[in-house]
Amino acid sequence: MSANRERVIGSIRREVLGHILITNESHAPQVLSTYQQHCNEHRPHRARNQLPPDIHRSPPLRFVRDGSPWGSRP
């Protein structure tokens, strides 16, 4: 669980705080809300074959050598 939190905090630091100056305490929730909306609606995700998390479209399954969508390692 802590690794997931660290990844999210690192993403926020790199993608938000490195580019935007937070001017006061009321500005921070606005900036984080905008970033959350961007991540949840527009930003491409590797797990979705670089598609944004749009609920109306799902990524096609990618089959590997053994025919299963998950694949197995030898």
Rosetta blueprint (number, residue, H / E / L):
1 M L
2 S H
3 A H
4 N H
5 R H
6 E H
7 R H
8 V H
9 I H
10 G H
11 S H
12 I H
13 R H
14 R H
15 E H
16 V H
17 L H
18 G L
19 H L
20 I L
21 L L
22 I L
23 T L
24 N L
25 E L
26 S L
27 H H
28 A H
29 P H
30 Q H
31 V H
32 L H
33 S H
34 T H
35 Y H
36 Q H
37 Q H
38 H H
39 C H
40 N H
41 E H
42 H L
43 R L
44 P L
45 H E
46 R H
47 A H
48 R H
49 N L
50 Q L
51 L E
52 P L
53 P L
54 D L
55 I L
56 H L
57 R L
58 S L
59 P L
60 P L
61 L L
62 R L
63 F L
64 V L
65 R L
66 D L
67 G L
68 S L
69 P L
70 W L
71 G L
72 S L
73 R L
74 P L
